[in-house]
Amino acid sequence: MNWLITAKRNLLDSSLNQSIFRAASLVAFAGVFVKIIATFKEFVVAGVYGRSDAMDAFLIAFLIPNLLINLIAESMNQALIPTLVRVRELEGRENAQRLLAGSMLWITVLLGGSMLVLALSAHELFPLLAAHFPAAKLALTERIFYALLPVVLLTGLATNCSAVLNTLDHFAWPAVAPVVTPLAIMLAAYFFGAQFGIWAIVYATVAGSALYAILMAWMMNSHGYKFRLSWCGKSEATREVMQQYGPVFLSGLVASGGLLVDQSMAAWLPSGSVSALVYAGRFVSVLLTLLAGAVSTAIVPYFSRLIAHRDWQGCRETMRSWVWITALISIPLTLILMAVAYPLIRLAFQHGAFKANDTDVVAPVMIMYAIQIPFYVVSRVFYRFIVAMRRTDLVFYCGAINLVLDIALNIILMRLMGVAGIALATSLWMVSTFVLLFYWARKLLRMACLHIDSKVSA
């Protein structure tokens, strides 16, 4: 009898891993397409704007809207999705729709309120973020920021719809849809950059975000969940989402604070350092998106279902399998990326306003950034399990520890290595993140298994 149970368990694990692999592959292939377009966009933008003051201003101005999206919308996705899956699995689609409508109303209010607060405080905020910008460059940064604010609401709602579609096992089209924004930026820079300057890509960013939001809302409606903003009162599920949202938001705040700290500290260094940091991160972000993004997106619904049905053995096998898979794929790719850093930057960016001396600055930064890749990719498996277990407080503690570490490492390493030191600091705190998430994921799983064993014994 035991062999039959073991065989059934192995069959279920194999089927689950195949489903996750299929979903991750779809997201990865879609991500490749999006990144190809984004790479061409970088070629065009680098050729038109180079490491100019206008480009520095755009990147700093876009930093805050991008952080808001990650903080508010992504935090909502992480707090909502495990509960939404559980409600749909155990209570039915109608209750899940009510939970979703209330959550989308809440996220809209949070995004809108944050936009208003930042619009009122921008004049005091940007002198702190870019203290070494000349007055004219700082004024341009503020004007660009106001123009980019609608992106916060549009992209925030779009990512919310995309996460809901993933719970229905729809992965490919939600992963492809973000291509509209880099495509719009590339076309605007190429055709209108000379005429309108940096404002060509500012307006293109807003237009691309609007189209992305429309596509995601339409797709979610067509697959059974209606795009509604309505409050149906507090339920147990709603309270659970609210309780989880706070720690996720705070953890996102401190994690995004690391990016804010990095780019703000880069602004203390010689002109063009912010652009160097961003350009260097482009190819690293490709691997992070294709590997960590694909696995993270694919594994969330399955972890949520396993946990809803208290299948701890399934969680253990899934976690173990995907830790090994992500490590075996990410480590060789990281080494290759580091080896080809100089020719890759030269081929990608060294044309137009981007010169050979810019390559000499950007390539070492990219090498330092690349160190983080395997640690980040593998840690996403632990991270998603912890969030699905609704222990988002642990994620917050991890983020708080690593923000302090990032600031300390930046201060030390930027003095020794310049902007490359900031990139190395990021990689080092990612190693710390990996260690902490590994420890907590294993502990949570062990405690869950012991709880089941104690019930059986009783």
C-alpha positions in Angstrom: 0.0 0.0 0.0 2.8 2.4 0.8 4.4 1.9 -2.6 1.0 2.9 -4.2 0.8 6.1 -2.1 4.4 6.9 -3.0 3.8 6.3 -6.7 0.7 8.5 -6.6 2.6 11.3 -4.8 5.4 11.1 -7.4 2.9 11.3 -10.2 1.2 14.3 -8.7 4.6 16.0 -8.1 5.7 15.3 -11.7 2.4 16.7 -13.1 2.7 19.8 -10.9 6.3 20.5 -11.9 5.3 20.0 -15.6 2.5 22.6 -15.1 4.8 25.1 -13.5 7.5 24.5 -16.1 5.0 25.0 -18.9 3.7 28.2 -17.3 7.2 29.5 -16.6 8.3 28.7 -20.2 5.3 30.7 -21.6 6.2 33.6 -19.4 9.9 33.4 -20.3 9.3 33.2 -24.0 6.9 36.1 -23.8 9.4 37.9 -21.7 12.1 37.3 -24.4 9.9 39.0 -26.9 9.2 42.0 -24.6 12.9 42.3 -23.8 13.9 42.2 -27.4 11.7 45.1 -28.1 13.0 46.8 -24.9 16.6 46.2 -26.0 15.9 47.8 -29.4 14.3 50.6 -27.4 17.5 51.1 -25.4 19.5 51.2 -28.6 17.4 54.0 -30.0 17.1 55.9 -26.7 20.9 55.7 -26.1 21.6 56.9 -29.6 19.3 59.8 -29.3 19.9 61.0 -25.7 23.2 59.3 -24.6 24.2 60.0 -21.0 22.8 63.5 -21.2 21.3 65.7 -18.5 17.9 65.3 -20.0 18.2 61.5 -19.8 19.4 61.8 -16.2 16.3 64.0 -15.4 13.9 61.5 -17.1 15.4 58.5 -15.1 15.2 60.3 -11.8 11.7 61.6 -12.6 10.5 58.1 -13.6 12.0 56.6 -10.5 9.2 57.7 -8.1 6.2 56.6 -10.3 8.0 53.2 -10.9 8.5 52.8 -7.1 4.9 53.6 -6.4 3.8 50.9 -8.8 6.0 48.4 -7.2 5.1 49.5 -3.7 1.3 49.8 -4.0 0.2 47.6 -6.9 2.7 44.8 -6.5 2.1 44.7 -2.8 -1.6 44.3 -3.4 -1.0 41.5 -5.8 1.1 39.6 -3.3 -1.4 40.1 -0.5 -4.4 39.4 -2.7 -3.5 36.4 -4.9 -3.0 33.7 -2.2 -6.3 34.7 -0.6 -8.1 35.0 -3.9 -7.0 31.5 -4.9 -8.1 30.1 -1.5 -11.5 31.8 -1.7 -12.1 30.6 -5.2 -11.0 27.0 -4.4 -13.0 26.7 -1.2 -15.9 29.2 -1.4 -16.6 29.6 -5.1 -16.1 32.1 -7.9 -18.9 34.6 -6.7 -17.2 35.2 -3.4 -13.8 35.6 -5.2 -15.3 38.2 -7.5 -16.5 40.2 -4.5 -13.1 40.1 -2.9 -11.5 41.2 -6.2 -13.9 44.1 -6.7 -13.2 45.4 -3.2 -9.5 45.0 -3.6 -9.4 46.8 -6.9 -11.4 49.7 -5.4 -8.9 49.8 -2.5 -5.9 49.8 -4.8 -7.4 52.6 -7.0 -7.8 54.8 -3.9 -4.3 54.1 -2.7 -2.7 54.8 -6.1 -4.8 58.0 -6.5 -4.0 59.2 -3.0 -0.3 58.6 -3.4 -0.3 60.4 -6.7 -1.9 63.4 -5.0 0.5 63.4 -2.1 3.6 63.2 -4.3 2.3 65.9 -6.7 2.0 68.3 -3.7 5.4 67.3 -2.2 7.5 67.0 -5.4 9.0 70.5 -5.1 10.5 69.5 -1.7 11.3 65.9 -2.6 13.4 66.2 -5.7 16.0 68.6 -4.2 16.7 65.7 -1.8 16.8 63.0 -4.4 19.0 64.9 -6.8 20.8 67.4 -4.6 23.7 67.8 -6.9 21.6 68.5 -10.0 22.0 72.1 -11.3 18.9 74.3 -11.0 17.8 73.9 -14.7 18.2 70.1 -14.6 16.3 69.9 -11.3 13.4 71.9 -12.7 13.3 69.7 -15.8 13.1 66.6 -13.6 10.1 68.0 -11.7 8.2 68.9 -14.9 8.8 65.4 -16.3 7.7 63.9 -13.0 4.3 65.6 -13.1 3.8 64.5 -16.7 4.5 60.8 -15.8 2.2 60.7 -12.8 -0.7 59.0 -14.7 1.5 56.0 -15.3 1.1 55.1 -11.6 -2.6 54.5 -11.8 -2.6 53.0 -15.3 0.2 50.5 -14.8 -0.9 49.7 -11.2 -4.3 48.6 -12.4 -2.8 46.7 -15.3 -0.5 44.7 -13.2 -3.4 43.8 -10.8 -5.4 42.5 -13.7 -2.4 40.5 -15.0 -1.9 38.8 -11.6 -5.5 37.8 -11.5 -5.2 36.3 -15.0 -2.3 34.2 -13.8 -4.5 32.5 -11.2 -6.7 31.3 -14.0 -3.6 29.7 -15.7 -3.4 32.4 -18.3 0.3 33.4 -18.5 1.4 34.2 -22.1 -0.7 37.2 -23.1 -0.4 39.0 -19.7 3.4 38.6 -20.1 3.4 39.9 -23.7 1.1 42.9 -23.1 3.7 45.2 -21.4 5.5 45.4 -24.8 3.3 48.3 -25.8 5.1 50.7 -23.5 8.7 50.1 -24.7 7.4 49.9 -28.3 5.8 53.3 -27.9 8.9 54.8 -26.4 11.2 53.4 -29.1 9.0 54.8 -31.9 8.6 58.2 -30.2 12.4 58.6 -29.6 13.2 57.6 -33.2 10.7 59.7 -35.0 10.1 62.6 -32.6 13.2 62.7 -30.4 14.9 65.4 -32.5 11.8 67.6 -32.6 10.5 67.2 -29.0 13.6 66.2 -27.1 13.1 64.2 -23.9 9.3 65.0 -24.0 8.9 62.5 -26.9 9.5 59.5 -24.6 7.7 61.1 -21.6 4.4 61.3 -23.6 5.0 57.9 -25.2 5.4 56.3 -21.7 2.0 57.6 -20.6 0.3 56.5 -23.9 1.9 53.0 -23.7 0.7 52.6 -20.1 -2.8 53.6 -21.0 -2.9 51.0 -23.8 -1.5 48.3 -21.4 -4.2 49.0 -18.8 -7.0 48.8 -21.4 -5.7 45.5 -22.7 -5.4 43.9 -19.3 -8.8 45.0 -18.1 -10.4 43.6 -21.3 -8.6 40.3 -21.0 -9.6 39.9 -17.4 -13.2 40.6 -18.3 -13.1 38.1 -21.1 -11.9 35.3 -18.8 -14.5 35.5 -16.1 -13.4 38.1 -13.6 -15.1 41.5 -14.1 -13.3 44.7 -13.8 -15.3 46.3 -11.0 -14.6 48.9 -8.3 -17.1 48.2 -5.5 -17.1 47.7 -1.8 -19.1 44.8 -0.4 -18.2 45.2 3.2 -15.6 43.5 5.3 -15.4 39.7 5.1 -12.9 37.3 6.6 -11.1 37.2 3.3 -11.0 41.0 3.0 -9.6 41.4 6.5 -7.0 38.8 5.6 -5.9 40.7 2.5 -5.7 43.9 4.5 -3.6 42.3 7.3 -1.2 40.9 4.7 -1.0 44.1 2.7 0.6 46.2 5.5 3.8 44.0 5.9 4.1 43.5 2.1 3.8 47.2 1.5 6.4 48.0 4.2 8.7 45.3 2.8 8.3 46.8 -0.6 9.0 50.2 0.8 12.3 49.2 2.2 13.2 47.1 -0.8 12.4 50.0 -3.2 14.2 52.3 -0.8 17.3 50.4 -1.8 16.8 51.4 -5.5 16.0 54.9 -4.4 19.2 55.0 -2.2 21.3 53.6 -5.1 20.2 56.1 -7.7 20.2 59.0 -5.2 23.8 58.2 -4.1 24.8 57.8 -7.8 23.6 61.4 -8.3 26.4 62.4 -5.8 29.0 61.0 -8.2 30.2 62.7 -11.4 27.6 63.6 -14.1 26.2 60.6 -16.0 26.6 58.2 -13.0 22.8 57.7 -12.7 22.6 56.9 -16.4 25.6 54.5 -16.1 23.8 52.7 -13.2 20.6 52.4 -15.2 22.2 51.3 -18.5 24.3 48.7 -16.7 21.3 47.2 -15.1 19.4 46.7 -18.4 21.0 43.4 -19.3 21.0 42.1 -15.7 17.3 43.0 -15.5 16.7 40.9 -18.7 17.9 37.8 -17.0 16.2 38.6 -13.7 12.9 39.1 -15.5 13.2 36.1 -17.8 14.3 33.7 -15.0 13.1 35.1 -11.6 10.1 36.8 -13.2 9.0 33.7 -15.1 9.4 31.2 -12.2 7.9 33.6 -9.7 4.9 34.3 -11.8 4.3 30.7 -12.6 4.8 29.2 -9.1 2.5 31.6 -7.2 -0.9 30.0 -8.2 0.4 26.5 -7.5 1.9 27.3 -4.1 -1.4 29.0 -3.2 -3.4 25.9 -4.2 -1.1 23.5 -2.4 -1.3 25.6 0.8 -5.1 26.1 0.5 -5.4 22.3 0.6 -2.6 21.9 3.2 -0.5 19.7 0.9 2.8 20.3 2.7 4.6 17.4 1.0 3.7 18.9 -2.4 5.1 22.2 -1.2 8.3 20.6 -0.1 8.9 18.8 -3.4 8.0 21.8 -5.4 10.3 24.0 -3.5 13.2 21.6 -3.7 12.8 21.0 -7.4 12.6 24.6 -8.4 15.5 25.7 -6.2 17.7 23.2 -8.1 16.3 24.1 -11.5 16.7 27.9 -11.0 20.2 27.5 -9.7 21.4 25.2 -12.5 20.0 27.6 -15.1 21.0 31.0 -13.6 24.6 30.3 -12.5 26.0 29.5 -16.0 24.1 32.4 -17.6 25.5 34.8 -15.0 29.1 33.7 -15.7 28.5 34.2 -19.5 27.0 37.6 -19.0 30.0 38.7 -16.9 32.4 37.4 -19.4 30.9 39.3 -22.3 30.1 42.6 -20.5 32.5 44.8 -22.4 31.6 43.7 -26.0 27.9 43.6 -25.1 27.8 47.1 -23.8 29.9 48.2 -26.8 27.6 46.5 -29.3 24.4 47.7 -27.6 25.1 51.3 -26.7 28.3 52.6 -28.3 26.8 54.7 -31.1 25.6 58.2 -31.4 26.0 60.2 -28.2 27.3 57.0 -26.3 31.1 57.0 -26.6 33.9 54.5 -25.9 34.6 56.1 -22.5 31.0 55.5 -21.6 31.5 51.8 -22.3 34.5 51.8 -19.9 32.3 53.2 -17.2 29.2 51.1 -17.7 30.7 47.6 -18.3 32.3 47.2 -14.8 29.0 48.3 -13.2 27.2 45.6 -15.2 29.7 42.9 -14.0 29.1 44.0 -10.3 25.3 43.9 -10.8 25.4 40.5 -12.4 26.8 38.8 -9.2 23.3 39.0 -7.7 21.5 37.0 -10.5 21.6 33.4 -9.1 20.9 34.5 -5.5 18.0 36.6 -6.6 16.5 34.0 -8.9 16.7 31.1 -6.4 15.4 33.3 -3.5 12.2 34.0 -5.5 11.1 30.4 -4.8 11.5 30.9 -1.1 9.9 34.4 -1.2 6.8 33.2 -3.1 6.3 30.3 -0.6 6.6 32.7 2.4 4.0 35.1 0.9 1.7 32.3 -0.1 1.9 31.1 3.6 0.7 34.6 4.5 3.7 35.4 6.6 4.5 38.7 4.9 5.9 40.0 8.2 9.0 37.9 7.6 9.5 39.5 4.2 9.3 42.9 5.9 12.0 42.0 8.4 14.2 40.7 5.6 13.8 44.0 3.7 14.5 46.2 6.7 17.7 44.4 7.5 18.9 44.6 3.9 18.1 48.3 3.5 20.4 49.1 6.3 23.0 46.8 4.8 22.6 48.4 1.4 23.2 52.0 2.7 26.3 50.9 4.7 27.8 49.0 1.7 27.0 51.9 -0.7 28.9 54.4 1.6 31.9 52.1 1.8 32.1 50.8 -1.8 31.2 53.9 -3.8 34.3 55.6 -2.2 36.5 52.7 -3.3 35.0 51.8 -6.7 32.7 54.7 -7.7 29.4 53.8 -9.3 30.5 50.2 -9.7 30.7 50.0 -5.9 27.0 50.8 -5.7 26.2 47.9 -8.0 28.4 45.5 -6.0 26.6 46.6 -2.8 23.3 45.7 -4.4 24.6 42.2 -5.2 25.9 41.7 -1.7 22.6 42.5 0.0 20.9 40.1 -2.4 23.2 37.4 -1.0 21.9 38.4 2.5 18.3 38.2 1.2 18.9 34.7 -0.2 20.2 33.5 3.2 17.3 35.0 5.2 14.5 33.8 2.9 16.0 30.3 2.7 16.1 30.1 6.5 12.5 31.3 7.0 11.0 29.2 4.2 12.5 26.0 5.5 11.4 26.9 9.1 7.8 27.6 8.0 7.5 24.3 6.1 9.0 22.3 8.9 6.5 23.9 11.4 3.6 23.1 9.1 4.7 19.5 8.8 5.1 19.1 12.5 1.6 20.6 13.1 0.1 17.9 10.8 2.1 15.2 12.5 1.0 16.3 15.9 -2.7 16.2 14.7 -2.2 12.7 13.3 -0.6 11.5 16.6 -3.5 12.9 18.6 
